[in-house]
Amino acid sequence: MVLVKLSAQELQIGTPLPFAAYSASGKLLLTRGYCVRSEGQRDRILAAGGFRDEDAPTERPHAEGVRSSELLISTAKHHASINRPKVDRAAAVTGTLPKTLESMQLTLVGCGHPPVQAEFVGCVAGSALVVTAGSAHELLDAGMSVECKGLLGRKIYRFSSTVIGRSDSPVKVVYLAYPETVQTHIVRKDVRVSTELAGRLIRNDCVAAGFDVAVVNVSLGGVALRLADALVNVGEHFKLALRLRADGKVHAVVFNCVVRNLRQAAGSVLVGAEFSNRSLDTTALLRIHMFETATGSASE
């Protein structure tokens, strides 16, 4: 079996795959008929890699003629030029938000308070967003306008909203009106995949000891770690030891990392770290792990 890399055009959202997907080593990852559920999941699958049999069909068979809702794309050359609208690929408008966000920032309109770091809690039937606003909780009265930014994966989601309610018990949360339009911007080179991995952080000035950390997301370019204390500083180099599950096995790997950012969150410290170098074998294992995590196809 000859394997070829999957393309974005072959992963149609909500359409059963007409082929099976494999890892680079030939392990079955997605069965024929699997449906990609969202644009975010498709981005994560493409970032993590994936292959199909070169001879496998790439289109579902059509028993009928072309439906009016389907678009036919011709690859033939045409003498007449076609005027197509220009698309700004750095920013696009969409009517919905993803089901979760890594972090949020709220700017209170008409208030001199600096932007507030918020935590996304969830949605209420698509009609409201639930967030926690920390020290700004008391400032967010019903009717106040807010400008919001949310981060997930490679994208920042920008939208305007209004405070529609506030609750102090049993926990302090704020309810925001669900936005009508959302503007997205791609801000990261690599897609991040949420994960739950235990690791050991080894400082270069203290190689005899390691510190337990939790990996909360991973990309081909770096990781986000949750620490109990501020063990490292921005710009500091360290080693990260992980037991990475990929291709049905658990692999012990060590990454050389450099700290890019730090922030406090819920009594812990979140560290954003970039891989300073890694081998081809380690990169391949990381790609398979991300693919299996993104698709839920990891072997137990």
PyMOL commands that set and color helices and strands:
alter all, ss='L'
color gray80, all
select helices_A, chain A and resi 8-10+39-48+134-139+280-295
alter helices_A, ss='H'
color red, helices_A
select strands_A, chain A and resi 3-5+21-22+28-30+51-53+91-94+103-108+116-124+128-132+145-152+155-167+173-177+182-186+193-203+211-218+222-227+237-246+249-265+268-277
alter strands_A, ss='S'
color yellow, strands_A
deselect
rebuild
show_as cartoon
